[in-house]
Amino acid sequence: MQRDGTRTRDERSGAGTESSPAAVVHRSLRLAGLAGLACHLTLVLWLVLRPLPVAWVYDANLTPLASLRSSTAWQVAGELLLLAPLGILLPLAGGRLRAPWLPSFLRTTGACALLGTALEFLSSWAPGHVLNVDHILFAVIGVAVVHLTLVPGLRRLLRERRPAAPRASGPADPAGPPVTTVPLAAVPVVVGVHAARPRAYAEPTPPAG
């Protein structure tokens, strides 16, 4: 709000709502999310790009769910858990508490789908790895499950634990210090009562005879 009473363009369009202090995750939590994100991505890169000493490998799979018949339960669980922590680390690193669940879900899963695709293409160049579209599919499913299970509840919990911003009780001058309003009942009212003074009347003078 400007001094002449007109609103700025960001206020009219609703922009800047997420940057207010009540809508941002605490800085320590955001730094923890960024640190966890960096550590997890480093671990994923090491797991995906390390060479595997194998005698032979399967052919590349471009058909969704076609590799389930040749995969064990442990392999499927590992593919589901590979990028699953990103479902909570990405929103935590973003730092928004009041983001709607659907846009947040689409942003997180979309970013993880792009990341999983890039990792899968990079791993196909490493010895012992082949391109498999099921790896991308299972990784996105794991991220989606973690995000929908944990993120909405954690955001609600963090919003409830934040202290409410104090509100001013009286109008404030934008160019000077805030004006304190004193209740009328607290001001003692003194009513002065004028004492009645007796008036002196002169005795009537008898007429001269």
N, C-alpha and C positions, 0 to 999 in steps of 0.2 A: 504494500500500500504506500503510495507516494504521499507527500505532504499536502498536496492539493486535494486529496481525497479520492483520486482516481487509482484504479488497480493496474498493476503491470501486466504485460502480456502473459508471463508465466502464471500469474494468479488467475487470469481469465481462462486460460487453457487447462488449468489444473496441474501444470507441470511443477515440479519441485516438491510434491507431496512426500515422495519417498526420501528426500534429503532432509526432512525435518528431524529434530532430535528424537521425537517419539516414534519414528518409523525406521530407524537405523539400528542395526545390531551393535552391541557394545564393541569398542575397538579391540579389546583383548580377545573376544570370541572371533572376531573377523580375522585377526592375525593368526589365531589358532587354526581357522579354516584354511587360510592361505598356506600355512606351514604343512598341514596335513595333506592338502592338495598337491603340493610340490613333492612331498615324500612318497605319496601313493603313485604319482605319475612316474617318478624315478624307478620305483619297484616294478611297475607295469612294463616300462621300457626294457628293463633288464630281463624280465620273464619272457617277453615277446620276441626280442631281438637276439637272444643268446642262441648260439648254434647247438643243435641236438645231434649227438652221434647215433644215427639210426642207419640200418642197412638198406631200407626201402621205405617209401612213403606212398600214401594214397594219391590219387589224381585230384586235381582241383575240383571243388564242389561249388557249383553256382545254383543249385536247386535248394530252396529252403527246406529244412528238416530232413534232408535226404541222408545226412550222416548219423542220424539217431540209431540206425540199425547196427552200426559198427562202433558206437561209442558206449562207454561204460557210464554208470551213474556218477562216479567220481569225476570223470571228465566233464560231464554236463554241469555238475555242481561247480567245478572250477571255472568253467566259462561263464556261468551266471554270476559268480562272485568276483570276476576279474575287475570289472569297472563299477561294481555295485556301490562302493563307498562314495563315488562321485555324485550319487543321488542326493547326498546330504552335504558333501563338501562344497559343491558348486554353489548352492543357495547360501550356505554359511559364508563363503568367501564373497558373495555378492552383497550381503549385508542388508537385505531388504526384509522388513518384518510384515508389511502390509500388502505384499504382492498377492494378487488373486491366484488361487491354486492352479487353474487351468493354464494361464500364460507361463507360470513358473514351471509347471510340468512339461509343457511343450518346449520351453527354452532348454531345460536340463536334458531331456531325452534327445532333442535335436543335436545339442552340442556333443553328447556322448555318442550318438550315431555317427557323426562326422569324425570324431576321434577314433572310434572303433574301426571305421572304414580305413582311415589313414594308417592305423597300426597294423591292420590286416594286410594291406598292400606292402608295407615296409617289411613285415615278417616273412612274406613270400620270397624275399630275396635272401633271407638267412638260411643256412643249411639245415635241413630237417623239417622245415615248415612249408606248408602248401596253403594256397588260398582256399578259404572255406567260408561261405556266406553265413553258415550257422553260428560261427563265432561272433559275428557282428550282431546277429539276431538275439542270441542268448545274453550277450553283454547288455544290450539295450533293455531287454526284459528285466534283468537284475537291477539296473538303474531305476527303471520305472517302479518296480515293487518297493524298493527302499525309499524312494522319494514320496510315494503316496502313503506309505506306512508311517514315516517318521516326521517329515517336514511340516505338514499342517499342524500337527499337535505341538511340535516344538515352537513353531512361530506363535501359536496361541499362548503357550506357557510363557514365552519371553515377553509378549505384550502385556500379560497380566502382572508380571513381576516388575515392570518398569514403573517408577513413581509418576504420578500425574503431574502435569505442569501447573504451577500456581497461576491463578487468574487474578487480575487486578480488580479491586472492589470499587474503584472510582475512575473517572475519566482522567487521562494523563495528557499533558501538554507535549506534543512531539518535539518541541524545541527546548524543553526544560525538564526539570525533575518531576516525577509523578506527584499528583495532587492527592492528598489524603483527605477523605471525606469523614467528618466527625458526625456521629448521629445526633439528631436534635435533642433526643431524650437525655443525652449526657451533658448538655449545656444547662447550667442552673439559670433559671429565669427569676430575676428579682423584680418584684412589683413594688414600686414605691407608693406608699399611702400617705397622702397629705393629712396631717392632723387638723382637725376642725378647730379654728380659733374663734373664741367668742368676740363678737363685734360690739363695740362700745357705742351706745346710742346716747345722744345728748338729751338732757331733761327738757321737756317743752317749756318754753318761756311764757309766763302768763302775760296776757296783753296789758299794756299800760293803761291805767285808768286816768 
